[in-house]
Amino acid sequence: MSEVTMPRLSDTMEEGTIARWLKHAGDEIKKGDILAEIETDKATMDLEAYEAGTLEQILVQEGETVPIGQAVAIIGSGTSGVGARFIAPATPASAPPAPTNGQQQGQPPSAPTVARTEVAPAVPAHAESAQPERVSTPAKSPETAESSDGRGVKASPLARRMAEEHSIDLRQLQGTGPGGRIVRDDIQDYLEQRTPTQVSAAPEPAAPPQEAPAPVAQVSAPTETEVSPLSRMQSIIARRLTESKQTIPHFYVSSEVDMTDLLAMRQTFNASAGDDGVKVTVNDLIIKASALALEKFPEVNSSFKDGQFVRYKHIHVGMAVDIPSGLVVPVIHDANIKGVRSIAHESKALIEKARNNKLTMADLEGGTFSLSNLGMMDVTEFIAVINPPQSAILAVSSTRKRFVPVDSQPVVRDLMSMTMSADHRILYGATVARFLQEVKRLLQNPYSLLG
Amino acid sequence: MAEITYRQALHDTLREELLRDENVFLLGEEIGIFEGSYKITAGLLKEFGPKRVVDTPICENSFVGMATGAAMLGLRPIVEIMTINFIVLAMDEIVNHAAKIYYMFGGQCPIPLVIRTPGGGGQQLAATHSQNLEVWFAHVPGLKVVAPSTPADAKGMLRTAVRDNNPVIFLENLALYNTKGEVPDGDYTVPFGQAKVAKEGADLTVISYSRMSTMALDVARRLEQANKLSIEVVDLRSLRPLDHETIINSVKKTNRAIVFEEDWRSFGVGAEIAATLQEEAFDFLDAPIKRVASVEVPLPYSKPLERAALTGAKQLMEAIDEIKPRRRR
């Protein structure tokens, strides 16, 4: 019998949400089977079984969020004959869940406790009938409260009180006080690591308002509103963009680009791609142009971090992709050294993956600059919010036919407006203007993008 | 507002009280012709005459007893004990008489007696002349014990003491007499039983009184400039009655406390405060309450040894370093 725990799927991951269980309690599991889909702050990923057996218990329900390392399911030999009836309730209750079967009432005196973070070794079959009353009940139940109050754990009175208020199991924490004592700082670190939407580490449904008992909060007035909790992705977007706009002093520089030649070149280019070939989009060309401009102005390819100016050696351009559940920014790595066809190929694949929620950590990590293109939506002009920790984002609007004076004569040209948002802590107007001029020069001399 | 010394504040207040109320008179060794060992009573004999400023023989038990009797009969004596070390001779008069008479005799006569006396070491006056014995009195119901640290508080609290109908031990400190501070104008008083947050802070609370509280304030300001540690300094000002509310609110905010006292560590003010905090703010404590006090030896005469035995800014900084939180607030 072994625990399946919430895996660490990326360096920044602190917790994950079970998006969907693909296996159910009682199912036979082969090594390598996909048990569930896990939503992290960046992507949805598969949870694989590392050993064979029977999926005896599901400890964390769909939609619930738990920290990495916490048990989400138990795979056993299947001899205990437990099945779907051991699925823990999705909603927390202050009392242990009502047994679905009379036989579970009897509790042998020596029954080992299986708490959320504690698995009894080799539970004898006869004892397992006692487990459902304990497994996965939230910390409020008397049994688990007793085992999770951190008795035996060294913690200050304040830390203990805070842990109780926030339903934190003190045993999950490493104390940094004298002699390993858990102190207020440790609790605060822990609380900050949890996302704002998550109320507690106990497997409760992620209800955004602290007091709301159900995912759909009570609404006072007016009555004609519908309130739903933010998805994990939405809450991360909300948090990170708020942080960006509140902490980064944004400033904006705009320019207009004559895209006539680029559109002509693209047409020629794609005409030769054949029916099966990948068509190069305007966006791919702008990615390439941005990457080449970043090469020339490395200060734009940077971050402001802890009072320091961090310049990145590689140029990884993220592109904002609109998906039904929110917004993702997959990354074209080393875009400056990739040909436009490779970029086209990759971006098409990434968009495809994004739409199917299949982006991996590798697809999402490492961006050093971002591009947001609303050109296909008939947008005259817009301004984007910087995607931290990057220092700049380029907002690209629609290309439209306009009269332009050429030799004092009106000529119809395809004009596109673009606006760069930049972090004024490390970037200044002239730098950004020069960068933008370079992007413009490249786009207006489109063959330079093919080099 | 004028900036004056602690000494001047005491002198001015005594003079003003002598002028204000003809029942007020001063009593003590060398306070008249010699104008006081620490010159607090300078010029007062000349101004008010020998009935209001009385030089006594070297006999603390006698003149504290006399003062207690005078208070019973309606006068308002202010006794100066040259240093707190000599008060030991008058313990019976203070503890068994002054503190008890109002209670034991059916409230017939209150004892409006003030005993002013400086404590503290560091002047190379050796073991019998360098003590801090205020906790002896703070232990006794029926007495009030106050220990202001600034000229402004000295003035306001001495006024309160003279006008209080109970025996008050008014603790001064040798090292405070020359310190300066702004003093408000007018006939203001500072109530007993109200500690003062001398400096607000978020990371840690240092609770202190008398000279140590000025030292704590100094350390707190320096640390705030040097490394942004935000220390709250609470000046108790009054040991009995003791202001629980202020220290508890401070620790509820900072969650960590150090009691900084010049006295020996055992059975002292630090012990009292630590016990109070754990009784009334247990769930807010994030670290053990630390006592920073002097080494428990009779204070040596030798300067290096005296310095080694007395607590000070260095010991306080070490303690702060030991219990400060990892994260700044």
Interface residues (C-beta under 8 A of the other chain):
Chain A: S156 P157 L158 A159 R160 R161 T176 G177 P178 V183 R184 D185 Q188 D189
Chain B: N255 F282 D283 F284 L285 D286 A287 E322 P325 R326 R327
